[in-house]
Amino acid sequence: MTDTPESAAETLEGGNYEVVRARLLAQAKTLGEKLDRLNEKRREVFGGTELEVVAQERVRTENNCIPRDVIGLGEVLLLGYNVFLGLKKETRASDILSVHRCVERDDGTWDLGELPLAEGAPFLVDPAFEKELAAVYAYFKDARLLQVRKTETRLLAVFQVGAAATERKVFRWRIEANGAVVFMDARGEADHVFPPRYDFEWHPVGRDRQVQGRYPHLSILDQVFLETTGGDLTIKIENNTESGQGIHSEPVEDKNQSLDDAQVRYAKVGSLILIEVLPFRETTKRYFVYNPRVTRVTRIDAIGASCRTLPDEQGILFPGGFYLATGEHKLFDEDHAGLDLERVVQSPNGEDVLYVFHRTGEGLYQLLPYNVIRKELQTPIKVHGYTIRDDGRLIVFRAVDEASRVHPVQIWKTPFTSAEFAAQAPTNGSFLAKVGNAELVRGVADGFTVRRLVESAEPTRANYEALIKAIGRAIDAHYWLGHDDVGLAQPLEDLRRTAELVVDEFEKLSALKKRADEALAGARKAQEELLAEVRAADFHSIDAFMQALSALRRQRGALVTLKEVRYVDEAALSALEAETIEHFDRTSRACVSFLLGEDALAPIRTRLDEIL
């Protein structure tokens, strides 16, 4: 059958969105291919390093012990550990600390042999330090080494001197400009500090944010609404107090609590809204991420331990996982309790970031490497001590549970070199070299953000508007995109124009879907009323059966007609039709049974008698 001009035009109008959307996807694919080529050029000019294990070695200690921590001091490693000292009257530095060479051989293996303290770390045999150390172990029966740290100007050794890990004594050394290490005292608590758990601010949600009604709730930025009444914690995205339904719901322990009882805070991080809730009479806080781009709520309790904003507001990172502004997230099956953020290490070009979390009680480190361009988080590396050399080599003592004299060590190649080491890398004088590695990384990352928004985001107006803004930011922020050696300005401009067309077509599509939903809702309501009448009908005559069968036939015809409506929910429509057919068949069988009965023709005989 050939389409008439009218039907062809109607099909084109209804299919415009799909056509423009397909064009957008094709342009995003082209952009991604150009970005891949540019990234390869960048790596050719500046070099690139992937995170990978390059060597497996072992360190031997005199006593059975579990490594507690390790730091690098030039060409040596300082290893800290705890051992059972038994009846030994005095504790010396050599009982809890050892020094090892850290030199790579020509064949790729490493020399990690132990050195005398006086040779490898003469500051550990300083009489003043030895005296202070002996005093700590003499006065505090259960003293033990917690951590060895190095900052820009200090070397710290942290000891637990009480029942809790917070009862500490901190030895400190001064690191001179020439690298010499000089003992200061055992009062280094002020130097033993870490970054804040959060790099954003939490805001309390008070009574002034309550919205009263049949189902009262708290309003958070007028975008998301929360309540803990009626036995559950419910999060809604509509300011509707007449309905208790939301996009996320879970039970609370106290089913009788009021809206005033729960403690609620929120934080705005880029486009994400983080919510902290402590329901009434509960001791564990719950943490949620609301993403307005995908209108979805995800519970992530690891945020309670610590949380940081990813570079360029790409999302958030927390112990054992991350959540991107696009809605993508990954949660590793890790125990996040007690993990505090210790430091954030950024590669000189800004492409990679290493987040280091530390559980003081057991000396466990969790290393989380994140790639800004690929927006990927590698599997957490769990270790009992780590150090990063200037050349980017990461040396880690793998986490073990039993004491031993032989300790497995891994050496990783990483991009986390010092700025001085990275500055020594040669360049070829090309245009990309003049732009700079860090600037290229930011530009490529922004480009991949655009592609990811096209390919992975759910089709909503908010997401398309976010895409247009992201393209605009990328073009405005990077002047060099239009250079012949880059060639990204035009593809981005084309993508922006297509995205603007998609927004227009999406509005039309939304209107069509709304009409389809309304038509389906009307059909469902009509069917519910019809079936209620059929079930309540008193079938004592042929007329009653015929009226019911005719009504069911008309309803099925209306449903068949609805199948021609674009974007109607076909599965829901088929379910309604199946329900209509079932009731039609059931009524037909009842009609046949009635006709076989003695009373079926009684009304006809009565009429004939009246006529005759």
Buried (B, 14 or more C-beta within 10 A) or exposed (E): EEEEEEEEEEEEEBBBBEEBBEBBBEBBEBBBEBBEEBBEBBBEBBBBBEBEEBBEBEBEBEBEBBBBBBBBBEEBBBBBBBBEBEEEEEBBBBBBBBBBBBEBEEEEEBEBEBBEBEEBBEBBBBEEBBEBBBBBBEEBEEBBBBBBBBEEEBBBBBBBBEEEBEEBBBBBBEBEEEEEBEBBEBEBEEBBEBBEBBBBEEBEBEEEBBBEEEBBBBBBBEEBBBBBBBBBBBBBBEEBBEEBEBBBBEEBEEEEBEBEBBBBBBBBBBBBBBBBBBBBEBEEBBBBBBBBBBBBBBBBBBBBBBBBBBBBEBBBBBBBBBBBBBBBBEBBEBEBEBBBBBBBBBBBBBBBBBBBBBBBEBBBBBBBBBBBBEBEBBEBBBBBBBBBBBBBBBBBBBBEEEBBEEBBBBBBBBBBBBEEEBEEEEEEEEEBBEBBBBBBBBBBBBBBBBBBBBEEBEEBEBBBBBBBEBBEBBBEEBEBBBBEEBEBBEBBBBBBEBBBBBBEBBEEBBEBBEBBBEBBEEBBEBBEEBBEEBEEBEBEBBEBBEBBBEBBEEBBEBBEEBEEBBBBBEEBBEEBBEBBEEBBEEBBEBBEEBEEEEEBEEEEEEEEEEEE
